[in-house]
């Protein structure tokens, strides 16, 4: 298990949100955290062509063209928690990106219940 109380993430102010618009072009917003970047994306997602979150390495980790910010935020939070604790590796047979060993998707939960019933019989 991970060490309690230690942060699973640190910020150095180098996270950037790129906001693309047909009329005004590209605008960059520097953020002190992913939480701040997510809020900026949510504020601009319906009024601009595309929003992107770029990490400190220059990699685009979110694009509104490819993902929904609420879904991405949920996965980001789950991964952030996983960094703080040791969780067994789990590959969802249904390729559900929100399925984890400690938080199964609906199909995997149903499979687990069926397997448990078979073991009792």
C-alpha positions in Angstrom: 0.0 0.0 0.0 1.2 3.5 -0.7 2.4 5.9 2.0 -0.5 7.8 3.5 -0.7 11.5 3.5 1.8 12.1 0.7 0.6 13.8 -2.5 0.2 11.7 -5.5 0.9 14.6 -7.8 2.9 17.8 -7.7 2.4 21.0 -9.8 5.0 23.4 -11.1 2.7 25.7 -13.1 3.6 24.2 -16.5 0.3 22.7 -17.4 -1.3 24.6 -20.3 -4.8 24.8 -21.7 -4.9 25.6 -25.4 -8.2 27.1 -26.5 -8.7 27.1 -30.3 -11.3 29.4 -32.0 -12.0 30.0 -35.6 -12.4 33.8 -35.1 -9.7 34.6 -32.5 -7.2 31.8 -33.2 -5.3 30.1 -30.4 -5.2 31.2 -26.7 -2.9 29.7 -24.1 -3.8 29.6 -20.4 -1.1 28.5 -17.9 -2.5 26.5 -15.0 -1.2 25.6 -11.6 -2.9 22.3 -11.5 -4.9 19.8 -13.6 -7.9 20.7 -11.5 -7.6 24.3 -12.7 -7.1 23.1 -16.3 -10.2 21.0 -16.1 -12.2 23.9 -14.9 -11.0 26.1 -17.8 -11.9 23.4 -20.3 -15.4 23.1 -18.8 -15.8 26.9 -19.0 -14.8 26.9 -22.7 -15.9 23.6 -24.1 -19.1 24.8 -25.7 -18.0 28.2 -26.9 -14.8 27.2 -28.7 -13.8 24.8 -31.5 -11.4 22.8 -29.4 -9.8 22.8 -26.0 -6.6 20.9 -25.1 -4.8 20.2 -21.9 -1.0 20.0 -22.4 1.1 18.5 -19.6 4.5 19.7 -18.5 6.3 17.5 -21.1 4.4 19.1 -23.9 2.1 16.1 -24.5 -1.5 16.7 -25.2 -3.3 14.6 -22.5 -6.8 15.8 -23.4 -8.5 17.1 -26.5 -12.2 18.0 -26.6 -12.3 16.7 -30.2 -11.5 13.2 -28.9 -12.9 13.1 -25.4 -15.6 14.3 -23.1 -14.1 16.3 -20.2 -16.3 14.8 -17.6 -15.3 11.3 -18.6 -11.7 12.2 -18.8 -11.8 13.9 -15.4 -13.3 10.8 -13.8 -10.5 8.6 -15.3 -7.9 11.2 -14.3 -9.2 11.1 -10.7 -9.2 7.3 -10.6 -5.6 7.2 -11.9 -4.5 9.8 -9.5 -5.9 7.7 -6.6 -4.2 4.6 -8.0 -0.8 6.3 -7.9 -1.2 6.7 -4.2 -2.1 3.0 -3.5 -1.0 -0.4 -4.8 -3.9 -1.9 -6.7 -3.7 -5.2 -8.6 -3.5 -4.9 -12.4 -6.8 -5.6 -14.2 -7.5 -5.8 -17.9 -11.2 -5.4 -18.6 -12.3 -8.1 -21.1 -14.8 -5.6 -22.5 -12.1 -2.9 -23.0 -14.0 -0.5 -20.8 -11.5 2.4 -20.0 -13.3 3.1 -16.7 -13.0 -0.5 -15.4 -10.5 -1.1 -12.6 -9.8 -4.0 -10.2 -11.2 -2.0 -7.4 -14.0 -0.4 -9.4 -15.4 -2.8 -12.0 -17.6 -1.9 -14.9 -21.2 -3.2 -15.0 -20.4 -6.1 -17.3 -17.5 -7.3 -15.1 -19.6 -7.0 -12.0 -22.3 -9.1 -13.7 -19.6 -11.7 -14.7 -18.3 -11.7 -11.1 -21.8 -12.4 -9.7 -22.3 -15.2 -12.2 -19.0 -16.7 -11.3 -19.8 -16.5 -7.6 -23.2 -18.3 -8.2 -21.4 -21.0 -10.2 -19.0 -21.6 -7.4 -21.8 -22.0 -4.8 -23.6 -24.6 -7.0 
